[in-house]
Amino acid sequence: IAITEADAVNFACNTVNVESIVIMNKASNALKARLADVGFRVIETPLTEFLKAGGAAKCLTLRVTEPLHTEIHANVSVESRVIRMEGHLLDSGLINRALDLIVDTGGSFQVMNFNLGEQRQSTSAAEVRVSAPSHEVMEEIISQLIDLGAVDLPQDERDAKLQPVLQAGVAPDDFYVSTIYPTEVRINGEWVRVQNQRMDGAIAITQTPNGLVARCKILRDLEVGDRVIVDVLGIRTIRKTESREHRNAQEFSFMSSGVSSERRVELVVEQVAWELRKIRDAGGKVVVTAGPVVIHTGGGEHLAQLIREGYVQALLGGNAIAVHDIEQNMMGTSLGVDMKRGVAVRGGHRHHLKAINIIRRYGSIAKAVEAGVIKNGVMYECVSNNVPFSLAGSIRDDGPLPDTQTDLIKAQEEYAQLIEGAEMILMLSSMLHSIGVGNMTPAGVKMVCVDINPAVVTKLSDRGSVESVGVVTDVGLFLSLLIQQLEKLTSPYVASVG
């Protein structure tokens, strides 16, 4: 129907109809008559204020009665879950990280309830409704929230989903990837603690005479018939509470997951020395992961002293640290450099190969020590003090030494066995070995990573453990300061007797 200019100025075309009723701002009598001739009745409603913004009846309408064409419109089902978080949510920034994570991953949130701690030492609690446009997005969001310690509300708790392993060494699709944090899974209405906690594994459920057992397994260890947890239902992690007090505490608490600059080295050394003394006096376990830089920087004698005085209960490394330690203590050089004068010696580039050859002649490091060929050094102290060690081989190894484990799978298994029960791990300038150890170490184990390369230290700190401390400095200097600090300390037990 063609309209006149007067009706056009009154936005007569900006109209909406409900069956035979036409609603508009204003219509002339002529237009009303023409609409009545074709069966429509006009209702006028003043919309002059809305005309100022350029719209009228149709612009103010959201139709919900239009027929849908399935080939054009898709029905999107939004998935929602309510989770609960507890701890020093504000002090530690935990609530901010959680809400940012939800949005960044493609979801949305509504804070249902937030109970703020009344005092500085009090914890807070929040209940948050998480919404996502698909189950895949929801699964990604919840898996990351679980890492932050989020749990379902008790009334919403459901058992974990299980799927069988159909092919040895292959997990079902959508298997839950484990983290370093202590984890519990809900099976048959009961929460079961996961054993052998480590990151980047699957959680396998097995039936034993004593009941259900949940344990982390790396993919290659999965067996046909194992039932593996998939999805993110019925899973919760136990996070140690982070707070402002922990970060500012004067006593050594390993609660600041971060990287130290060199100006803090002496402070960190003092704290590490206290912790080492405490663990040794209590009969605890300290594991050292060390690279050949320890020897090159003159730290070998200090590491040997730590082992001799009972501060180290296991040593992890590669072929190189043992080779250069033996080279230094047999020939006075490391990679052909005179350790006393700091200059390369003639023919020194052959020294490490000669050292390897001598040990291969005796069959092992231990046999060379027994024969009196190796008289001091890191490996000598390990053998003399019955400190177990594991040397993991690599493609670039010379020799290698007969003690070097060239089977990567077996080397990983040896590492995992020696780490078990550790209370502290010192990671000394060995990027690959340190990262590998970090991946198989559960939360709760204190970790100190020392490296001159900030990227290595940051990599270890990024695993999220609040018990890790990174120190960017020369490892030889660190070990020297550590020995000096330990010599200043007096055991509280000796002091009380004296």
Secondary structure, DSSP 8 states (H G I E B T S, - for coil): ----HHHHHTTTTS-EEETTEEEES---HHHHHHHHHTT-EEEE---HHHHTTT--TGGG---S-S---TTT------EEEEEEEEESTTTTTHHHHHHHHHHHTT-EEEEEEEE--SSTT--EEEEEEEEESSHHHHHHHHHHHHHTT-EE-GGG----EEEE--BTTB--TTB----SS-EEEEETTEEEEEES--SS-EEEEEEETTEEEEEEE-GGG--TT-EEEESSTTEEE------HHHHH-SS------EEE-GGGHHHHHHHHHHHHHHHHHTT--EEEEE-THHHHTT-HHHHHHHHHTT--SEEEEEHHHHHHHHHHHHHSEETTEETTT-SB-TTGGGHHHHHHHHHHHHSSHHHHHHTTS--SSHHHHHHHTT--EEEE--TT-SS--TTEE--HHHHHHHHHHHHTT-SEEEEES-HHHHHHHHHT--TTSEEEEEES-HHHHHHHHTT--TTEEEEES-HHHHHHHHHHHHHH---HHHHHH-
